[in-house]
Every structure is written in C-alpha cells, then in structure tokens.
Amino acid sequence: MDTNVSDRTATAVVSSNAGVKVGIVCHETVLSNLQTVLRSVPAAVPLFQTYRHRDQALEAADKLAGKAEALLFSEPDVYREAEKHIALHIPSDCVSLSGTSFIRALYKAERKFAGTGLSVDTVTKRQAEQIWTELGEYSRPLYCCDEELLADPFKVMEFHRYLLAQGKTGMALTGMRQVADELTRHGVPNEWISPSDQDVAGSLNNLIAAVGRHYQQSQVVIGIVRLEPQAHEPANASAGSAPGVTGREHDIRRLLVSFADSLEGEFTQLNNQEYMFVTLRRPFEKVTHGCRKIPLAKEMEQLFGLSLNIGIGFGFSARHAGAHARMALTHSLQAGSGTGFIVREDRGVMGPLEMTEPPKLDLTLIPPDRIRRAERAGMSAAYLSKLMVDVIRSGETRYTADELAELLGVTLRTAHRLLVLWMDDKMATIVGEQRPAGKGRPKQIFNLVFLAEMTKGMVSA
C-alpha cells in the first residue's frame, strides 16, 4: 500500500470546502493583473492589501497575518523585510521571478535604449548571466547587484545610479517597484522586471500546497498499542510473585513512555493490554522516517517476549485521530502480530509498516547498579542498548547532540534534554566544539563517560 501522501492530497485537504484564504500583499500597480491571474486558481480565496511605498507594505502584511491561512508578496524585497519584522506563523512566500520575466524586461529595455551595458537587481547573478549568455550578449557588459544590498532600496538605487554616472551602463533593470519609481524620478533609464502571469500562478499554487503540508504536519496523531504474550508462550508465562510482575510492568511502561517521549508526545495506559500515545504529525514523521519505520515491536519481543500490534490514526481533531487509530489497529490485528498500520485523515490506509531496527545488546552483561544509575538519569533500556552497541562497534563515546538524536531516533530537542540530565548526574561532560566548514554556530561535543565505564573490556583495541 502507498506510504506517501502527495502534495496534491495535501492541497485537497485544505481546499475541499471553501478554498485557502491567501493574503496578497502587492504594489498597487499590479493589483489588476493579480486579480486577473487569481481567477485561474480557484483553490485560492484572495484577501488583498495594497501599498504604494515599502513602509506601508509591512502594515498591510500585519493586517492580513491574522486573517489569512497564507501570505503571498508581490515583491521579493518586501517579503524579506516582512520576515525580519513580522512573526509569520503561516506559510508565506513571494512571487518568484522567472527567466521569462527577465527576458521580457530586457526586450522592453532594448526598444528604449539599445546597445549599452545593463545593471540588474533582484534576479540572481547566476540566472542573469545564464540568460545573458543564451542571448549571445557577449559584447555588452552586465552588472548584477550583490544580494547583501537588496535589503536596502536606497543602496540598490545608488548601485544603478553609480554605474550610469561612470558611463558603464545606460539602462537599469530592477525587480523593485520603489527603486524603479525613484530611478525614473532621478532621470535614470530603467525597466521594472514585473512578474509574468505564469510566475504568479506558479507561486500561488506552490503556496497552497505548502498550506496543505502545514495543516498535515499540525495534525493530531494517536497510536494504540496492544501487547499480548507470543503464541508459543503460555498466558501465565510471565506470572510469578507480585513484585516481579510489578517490576516487569514498570519496565514495559518505561519503554513505551520513552517511545512517546521521542515523539514529543503524551502516553497513557488504557487497560491491561492496551496503551495509547498522542502527539503531532511533524515529530511523528521525523522519528519514524516519514511514517515508514516504527522500531517498537522488536524491542517488546526481545526484552519482554511480547507480541505487539499498533494502530495509528491521523486527524484534524483528537476524535477523528482516535477513531482512525482504532481502524488501523483492526487492520494490524487482521495482519498478524508484529505489524502496524496507519489510517490517514482521509481514511486512506498505510501499511504494513516496518517494525524492525538494528541489533540490541543483552543488558544482562552490564552490572545492575550501573543500569539503575543510567535509568535514574532518564536513560531507558532502549536508549542504553543503542548507545552501547554503537560504542562497542566504534570505540568512540563522544557525540554531538545531532549525532545522538540520529542514533537514538529522537528529536534534537529531546537529545539536548537527555544531555542536560546526564551532565547533572556527572554521566556526560562537554569536551570540545565541532566547527562547521562554512557559516554556522559550532556544535558542542559531549563525552558520555558512563558508556566508557559500562563497555570497559568490551571495546576492541
């Protein structure tokens, strides 16, 4: 069965009723053109706010942010400014200028002022030079504005004016309407690179698809886990003294809590056989590698001799997600032990899911007092086993938070939380920094000293 949800499905989720409310922040000169193009995109319900000057654009965007499900800006520089000063909690983008728009502006410039050098902004240098080469314009110089200057329209205008004053250019091509108006006012020949109809329609459709993905990732996810003794094991095989049963149930519960914690979710026990976790779709997809792999059944089998069935439901409300989880669990029980299924928000079924993971270490090889110390610091049996297998294989006990998150199959936030707990208990220390090759903040390197103690004698020289 299909285990992927396409962008087309995501769009249908949010546009099946009244369409997506898209706030359009545009310069007043392109309003009529945008209104015409939007008639060809029925999935969008446009909410317009126009501006004449750039400082008015931020006020217009702020007004729409609380009403719309997405924001589309007609000019890239205005969009960048809005990103800096407005908390955009909804999918947002600007109309992307294509090569067609650049060529159209170039053609208009040729008719007005042919045979001179050109200065250009907004369009990337690589894109402009590629088009310039394809047009065979080798003899005429082309000057592209640095991206760092695009945040300040005044600097962009000075870039064009300087080149004209030096006699290097005779025409400016600009994607900023404010710059075009100012250059005209100062007598600088220019042509505004206005977006084509295809640019607007394409950007709008991409934004609507992003809204669909945004809604999907904020969906409620409910999972119902059912545990039973394996078929070859008698129902009372795990029975014994009351303290033994209590301890075993505690270990099972701790493993399930650790799994829910890796999903940044909540966990509860429904009855003697069933457990439930609740989370959101974004962390669930991240930990399960896009809803493909749930390595919980193997742990239950190896550590406790239990067979596991799991049903997972997606929904825009807890009620729908819970109903879908029950449907998914029914599919799992019909397929046999050790299987998992997902029922999506549209009742589509995904599965069976992969329920395996890398080999585990027999924790009986580790002294009980060391295991208890690790557990007190938030170290579950599943985490401890994964870490020790990796240390024995590599001989290395140093990790960054990113490496730890990838190894344990948890989010980066969970990895940082675990490291804080381990450092508080003197089980981990910061031993250095890993500096990136390019830009970016250095990453701290942590030495998990307790692993060196536990694996002493197991690691090959």
C-alpha positions in Angstrom: 0.0 0.0 0.0 1.1 3.6 -0.6 3.0 5.0 2.3 3.4 8.6 1.0 1.0 11.5 0.9 1.4 13.6 -2.2 1.2 17.4 -2.3 -1.9 17.0 -4.4 -3.6 15.2 -1.5 -2.3 17.9 0.9 -3.9 20.6 -1.2 -7.2 18.8 -1.4 -7.3 18.6 2.4 -7.5 22.3 2.8 -9.2 23.3 -0.4 -12.1 20.8 -0.4 -14.5 23.2 1.1 -14.2 27.0 0.6 -10.6 27.2 -0.5 -7.5 28.6 1.1 -7.6 32.2 2.3 -4.4 33.7 0.8 -3.4 37.2 1.8 -2.0 39.1 -1.2 0.4 41.9 -0.3 1.0 43.7 -3.5 2.1 47.1 -5.0 -1.0 49.0 -6.2 0.3 48.9 -9.8 0.0 45.1 -10.1 -3.4 44.7 -8.3 -5.5 44.4 -11.5 -3.0 41.9 -13.0 -3.1 39.7 -9.9 -6.8 39.8 -9.8 -7.0 38.5 -13.3 -4.5 35.7 -12.7 -6.2 34.6 -9.5 -9.3 33.7 -11.4 -7.4 30.8 -12.8 -6.6 29.4 -9.3 -10.0 28.5 -7.8 -8.4 26.9 -4.8 -7.4 30.3 -3.5 -9.7 32.9 -1.8 -7.7 36.1 -2.1 -7.6 38.8 0.5 -5.8 41.9 -0.9 -3.8 44.6 0.8 -2.1 47.1 -1.5 0.7 49.6 -0.8 2.4 52.4 -2.7 5.6 52.7 -0.5 7.6 50.0 1.1 6.9 51.1 4.7 3.2 50.6 4.0 3.8 47.0 3.0 4.7 45.8 6.4 1.5 47.4 7.9 -0.5 45.7 5.1 1.1 42.3 5.8 0.5 42.6 9.5 -3.2 43.2 8.9 -3.5 40.1 6.8 -1.5 37.8 9.1 -4.4 37.3 11.5 -7.0 36.7 8.8 -5.3 34.6 6.1 -4.0 31.0 6.0 -1.1 32.0 3.9 0.6 35.2 2.6 1.9 36.0 -0.9 4.1 39.1 -1.5 4.3 40.6 -5.0 8.0 41.7 -4.5 10.9 39.7 -3.0 12.5 42.6 -1.2 9.2 43.4 0.7 8.9 39.7 1.6 12.4 39.7 3.1 11.6 42.8 5.1 8.4 41.2 6.4 10.3 38.1 7.5 12.6 40.3 9.7 9.9 42.4 11.4 6.7 40.3 11.4 6.1 37.0 13.1 4.9 35.0 10.1 3.3 31.9 11.7 1.6 30.8 8.5 3.1 29.7 5.2 4.4 32.7 3.3 6.3 33.4 0.1 6.9 35.9 -2.6 6.2 35.7 -6.4 9.4 34.2 -7.9 10.7 36.0 -11.0 11.4 33.6 -13.8 13.8 33.9 -16.7 10.7 34.8 -18.9 10.1 38.0 -16.8 13.8 39.0 -17.1 13.8 38.5 -20.9 10.6 40.4 -21.2 12.0 43.4 -19.3 15.2 43.1 -21.3 13.3 43.2 -24.6 11.5 46.4 -23.4 14.8 47.9 -22.4 16.3 47.2 -25.8 13.5 49.0 -27.5 14.1 52.1 -25.3 17.9 52.2 -25.1 19.8 49.6 -27.1 23.5 48.9 -27.3 24.6 49.8 -23.7 25.6 48.0 -20.6 23.0 46.9 -18.2 22.7 46.9 -14.4 20.3 44.4 -12.8 19.0 43.6 -9.3 16.6 41.0 -7.8 17.4 38.4 -10.4 20.3 36.2 -9.2 23.7 36.8 -10.8 23.8 33.2 -12.0 20.4 33.4 -13.5 21.1 36.7 -15.2 24.5 35.6 -16.6 23.0 32.4 -17.9 20.3 34.2 -19.8 22.8 36.8 -21.0 24.9 34.0 -22.4 22.0 32.3 -24.1 21.0 35.6 -25.8 24.5 35.9 -27.1 25.1 39.3 -25.4 28.9 38.9 -25.1 30.0 42.4 -26.1 27.7 44.3 -23.7 28.7 44.3 -20.0 26.2 43.1 -17.4 26.4 44.3 -13.8 24.5 42.4 -11.1 23.7 43.9 -7.7 25.0 42.0 -4.7 22.4 40.2 -2.6 23.5 42.0 0.5 22.4 45.3 -0.9 18.9 44.1 -1.7 17.7 44.7 1.9 18.1 48.5 1.4 16.3 50.1 -1.6 18.4 53.2 -1.3 21.6 51.2 -1.7 20.1 49.4 -4.7 19.2 52.7 -6.3 22.7 54.1 -5.7 24.2 51.0 -7.3 22.3 51.7 -10.5 23.0 55.5 -10.4 26.7 55.0 -9.8 27.2 52.7 -12.8 25.3 55.1 -15.0 27.3 58.1 -13.8 30.6 56.1 -14.5 29.4 55.5 -18.1 29.4 51.7 -17.6 25.7 51.3 -18.2 22.9 53.0 -20.0 19.9 51.2 -18.5 18.9 49.6 -15.2 16.6 46.5 -14.8 15.1 46.3 -11.3 12.6 44.0 -9.6 11.7 46.6 -7.0 8.9 49.0 -7.9 10.0 51.6 -5.4 13.5 51.6 -6.9 12.1 51.9 -10.4 10.0 54.9 -9.4 13.0 56.6 -7.7 15.3 56.0 -10.7 12.7 57.5 -13.0 12.4 60.5 -10.7 16.2 61.0 -10.9 16.2 60.6 -14.7 17.9 57.1 -14.8 16.6 55.0 -17.7 15.1 51.8 -16.2 12.7 48.9 -16.7 10.8 47.2 -14.0 11.0 43.4 -14.0 7.4 42.7 -13.4 6.2 39.1 -12.7 4.5 37.2 -15.5 1.1 35.6 -15.2 2.9 32.2 -15.0 5.1 33.5 -12.2 2.1 34.5 -10.1 0.1 31.3 -10.8 3.0 29.0 -10.1 4.0 30.8 -6.9 0.4 30.8 -5.7 -0.1 27.0 -6.4 3.2 26.3 -4.5 2.0 28.3 -1.6 -1.4 26.5 -1.5 0.5 23.1 -1.5 2.6 24.4 1.4 -0.6 25.3 3.3 -1.7 21.7 2.8 1.6 20.4 4.2 1.4 22.8 7.1 -2.0 21.5 8.1 -0.9 17.9 7.7 2.1 18.4 10.0 0.0 20.0 12.7 -2.5 17.1 12.6 -3.2 15.1 15.8 -1.6 11.6 15.8 -3.0 8.9 18.2 -1.4 5.5 18.4 -3.0 2.5 20.2 -0.5 -0.3 21.1 -1.8 -3.7 22.1 0.5 -6.2 23.8 0.0 -10.0 24.1 2.1 -13.0 25.0 3.7 -14.6 22.0 1.8 -17.6 20.5 4.3 -20.1 21.8 4.3 -18.7 25.3 1.6 -19.6 27.8 -0.6 -16.8 29.0 0.8 -17.1 32.5 4.4 -17.4 31.5 5.3 -14.0 32.8 3.4 -14.6 36.0 5.2 -15.0 39.3 5.5 -13.2 42.5 3.6 -9.9 42.7 6.8 -7.8 43.0 8.1 -9.5 39.8 5.0 -8.7 37.8 5.0 -5.1 39.0 8.7 -4.7 38.1 8.1 -6.1 34.6 5.1 -3.9 34.0 7.1 -1.0 35.1 9.8 -1.8 32.6 7.2 -2.2 29.8 5.7 1.1 30.8 9.1 2.8 30.8 9.9 1.6 27.3 6.5 2.9 26.0 7.0 6.2 27.8 10.4 6.6 26.2 8.9 5.9 22.8 6.2 8.6 23.3 8.8 11.0 24.7 10.9 10.6 21.5 7.8 11.7 19.6 7.4 14.7 22.0 4.0 13.2 22.9 2.0 12.1 25.9 1.4 8.5 27.0 -1.4 6.7 28.9 -2.4 3.1 29.7 -5.9 2.2 28.6 -6.2 -1.3 30.2 -4.1 -4.4 30.9 -3.4 -4.9 27.2 -3.6 -1.5 25.5 -1.6 1.7 25.7 -2.1 5.0 23.9 0.2 7.9 22.9 -0.8 11.3 21.5 1.5 13.6 19.5 1.6 15.8 16.4 2.3 14.7 12.9 5.5 16.7 12.4 7.6 15.0 15.2 5.9 11.6 14.4 7.1 11.7 10.7 10.6 12.8 11.7 11.1 10.0 14.2 9.5 7.3 12.1 11.4 8.4 8.9 8.3 9.5 7.1 5.9 7.0 8.6 7.9 4.1 7.3 9.6 2.6 10.4 8.4 2.0 14.0 11.1 0.0 15.8 8.9 -0.8 18.8 7.7 -4.4 18.1 11.3 -5.8 18.1 12.1 -4.3 21.4 8.9 -5.8 23.0 9.7 -9.2 21.6 13.4 -9.2 22.6 13.1 -7.6 26.0 9.8 -8.9 27.3 8.7 -11.8 25.0 5.5 -9.9 23.9 3.9 -9.6 20.5 2.8 -6.1 19.5 0.2 -4.7 17.3 -0.1 -0.9 16.7 -2.7 1.2 15.0 -2.0 4.9 14.3 -4.6 7.5 13.3 -4.2 10.9 11.8 -6.8 13.6 12.1 -7.5 17.3 12.4 -9.1 16.6 15.8 -8.4 14.1 18.6 -11.8 12.5 18.0 -11.1 11.7 14.3 -7.5 10.6 15.1 -8.7 8.3 17.8 -11.4 6.7 15.5 -8.8 6.2 12.8 -6.3 4.7 15.3 -9.0 2.0 16.2 -9.5 1.3 12.5 -5.7 1.0 12.0 -5.5 -1.4 15.0 -8.1 -3.6 13.4 -6.0 -3.8 10.2 -3.0 -4.7 12.3 -4.8 -7.5 14.2 -6.0 -9.0 11.0 -2.5 -8.9 9.5 -0.9 -10.7 12.5 1.4 -10.0 15.4 4.3 -7.5 15.0 2.5 -5.4 12.4 1.5 -1.7 12.3 -0.9 0.3 10.2 -1.8 4.0 9.8 -5.2 5.4 8.8 -4.8 8.9 7.4 -7.2 11.9 7.8 -8.9 10.9 4.5 -9.3 7.3 5.7 -6.6 6.0 3.4 -4.6 3.1 4.8 -0.8 3.0 5.0 0.9 -0.3 5.9 2.1 -2.7 6.9 4.9 -0.6 8.5 8.4 -1.8 9.0 8.7 -2.8 12.7 12.4 -3.8 12.9 15.6 -2.0 14.0 19.3 -2.6 14.4 20.6 -5.4 16.8 20.3 -4.9 20.5 22.8 -5.6 23.3 22.0 -8.1 26.1 21.8 -5.8 29.1 22.3 -8.7 31.5 26.0 -8.3 30.7 26.0 -4.9 32.5 26.2 -4.7 36.3 22.7 -3.9 37.7 23.9 -0.9 39.7 25.2 0.8 36.6 21.9 0.2 34.8 20.0 1.7 37.7 22.2 4.8 37.7 21.5 5.3 34.0 17.8 4.8 34.5 17.7 7.5 37.2 19.2 9.9 34.7 16.4 9.3 32.1 18.2 6.5 30.2 15.7 3.9 29.0 16.7 0.4 28.2 16.2 1.1 24.5 18.4 4.1 24.5 21.1 2.4 26.6 21.2 -0.6 24.3 21.5 1.5 21.1 24.3 3.6 22.6 26.3 0.6 23.9 26.1 -1.2 20.5 27.4 1.9 18.8 30.2 2.4 21.3 31.3 -1.3 21.2 31.3 -1.1 17.4 33.1 2.3 17.0 35.1 2.6 20.3 34.0 6.2 20.5 32.0 7.8 23.3 31.9 11.3 22.0 28.8 12.7 20.3 27.3 16.0 19.2 23.6 16.5 20.0 22.8 15.9 16.3 24.6 12.6 16.2 22.9 11.5 19.4 19.5 12.4 18.1 20.1 10.4 14.9 21.4 7.4 16.8 18.6 7.2 19.3 15.9 8.2 16.7 14.7 11.2 18.7 14.3 14.9 18.0 17.2 17.3 18.6 15.2 18.9 21.5 14.9 15.5 23.2 18.6 14.8 22.7 19.5 18.2 24.4 17.2 17.4 27.3 18.8 14.0 27.8 22.3 15.5 27.7 21.3 18.0 30.4 20.1 15.2 32.6 23.3 13.2 32.1 25.5 16.1 32.8 23.6 16.9 36.0 24.4 13.3 37.1 28.0 13.6 36.1 27.5 11.0 33.3 28.4 13.3 30.5 30.8 16.2 30.1 31.5 18.8 27.4 34.9 18.2 25.9 35.1 20.5 22.9 33.4 22.0 19.8 32.9 20.9 16.3 33.2 23.9 13.9 31.2 23.8 10.6 33.1 24.0 7.3 31.1 27.1 6.3 29.0 29.5 8.2 27.1 28.5 11.3 27.4 28.1 15.1 29.9 25.5 16.4 28.4 22.3 17.9 29.4 21.1 21.4 30.9 17.7 21.7 29.8 15.6 24.7 31.8 12.7 26.2 29.4 10.1 27.6 31.7 8.9 30.4 29.3 6.4 31.8 29.4 4.5 28.5 33.2 4.2 28.7 32.7 2.6 32.2 30.0 0.2 31.1 31.8 -1.0 27.9 35.2 -1.4 29.5 36.7 -4.7 28.3 34.1 -5.0 25.5 35.6 -2.4 23.1 38.2 -3.9 20.8 41.5 -2.0 20.7 
